[in-house]
Amino acid sequence: MSTPGSGHLLLAAHRAASQLSEQAIFAGGLCNWVGAAVREGPAGTVIVDHRALDPTVYEGTSGIGLFLAEVAHATGDGDLATTAAAAVRQSLDRAEEEPPSLSFYSGTLGIVAVAARVAALLDAENLAAQASGQRRRLAAASVPHGFDLLSGAAGAVLGLLAIGAGQGEQLLLDQATRCGQRLLETSRRTPAGRSWANDAVPAQADLTGLSHGASGGAVALAALFRATGEETYQVAAREALAYEHSLFHPDVGNWPDLRITRAASNRRQLPRTFTSFWCHGAPGIAAARLEMLDLLDPDLADETAHALLTTARAVQRMLAAQDNYCVCHGLTGNAEVLLLARMRDGGKKLLGGVPVELPEEAAAACERHVASGQPWPTGIYGGRNPSLFLGSAGIGRFLLRLYDPQLPTLLLPPPSSQPSHNSI
């Protein structure tokens, strides 16, 4: 439910959505966008290209379609609804061309979850039927090889539990259990706790963090425990929390970023580095902990409070820099972590010393860009990007969520939910 005086947030989100809709490229009842993307150039340089978006939630048409549908539902804007449906149909059509992938953020699972929500928001029976057909494919899909939240078994568990419980489909819930078993089988248990090797990311040690590290595994195992009552999952989730606890640095209120960059790999001794983003570092770990408050002992709760303070400081730095407003590794993702804490009874107790108005300050910075007509700084080296986690759809969606905090967060695969009924 929106708060009194928050209508300006909906107006800003609506303007951002309208700009995205105007930029859509239509063909045959489907639509797509062109956005900046990066690739590695000679000698480790970064080259920014522009290309058509993929169909995914993270950086593709389904993520943009979700944002447009939510704004259309809140405002009654029929043009936005048309673009949203075309974007999601584009994603579903593309998904049908490939073997189904149980990845929430970067695969078929997320596309199907988004399509079901968009169909409900827009009362689109044809879209719902197409999403239902894809759900049957998910029930027979292979368990992901990787473990992580972004593209592996952890994200699969959370997404399958959400759409399986929402539709009452036992086959999808069984798939979630199989993905949970893969998490158990591929983990490494040491005296420090439970962790996972990430074959796709060069690292000094098993990673901490939400998108590619132990927090992603922990939050998925905790969700399986709640869904099944199987204590093995609870024990494993606590062990993953213990692994990250062993690496916490109270002097900086953060966990080390253990990835090895090309530049760092040439050094004799790797430096201790810390990042503060949803994907790596304190903000994402804090978001995961907020989903597992029932598993946190006093030490872990204290760490989470430190992480929220670190997140607040990162928001303040980003407000000053004004160079990246994206969800994945920018201002709005970090600000939403603080919003999550503020919305949870247990989380509120962890916000001591954190300025409570920082999400609103982040929103005001985003609104100033909308009002001035300047493009938002995105997560692609200054390039324009319309996507949900790297670009303008996610930034606009943060404004909409601050207007209506009952919308599900996208920092974790969202639960099934009924559309809200706010109007502009």
Protein Blocks (a to p, Z undefined) as FASTA:
>chain_A
ZZehilmmmmmmmmmmmmmmmmpcceehiacdddddddddeehiacdddddddfbfklmm
klmmmmmmmmmmmnopaklmmmmmmmmmmmmmmmmmpccdfbfklmmklmmmmmmmmmmm
nopaklmmmmmmmmmmmmmpccdfblbfklmmklmmmmmmmmmmmnopaklmmmmmmmmm
mmmmmpccdfkbccdddfklccfbdcedjklmmklmmmmmmmmmmmnopaklmmmmmmmm
mmmmmmpcfknopacdfbdcfklmmpmbdcddddddfknojklmmmmmmmmmmmpcfklm
mmmmmmmmmmmmmmmmmmmnopafcfklmmklmmmmmmmmmmpmklmmmmgoiafklmmm
mmmmmmmmmmnopacddfeeoiacfbfklmmmlmmmmmmmmmmmmbccfkbccddddddf
bdZZ
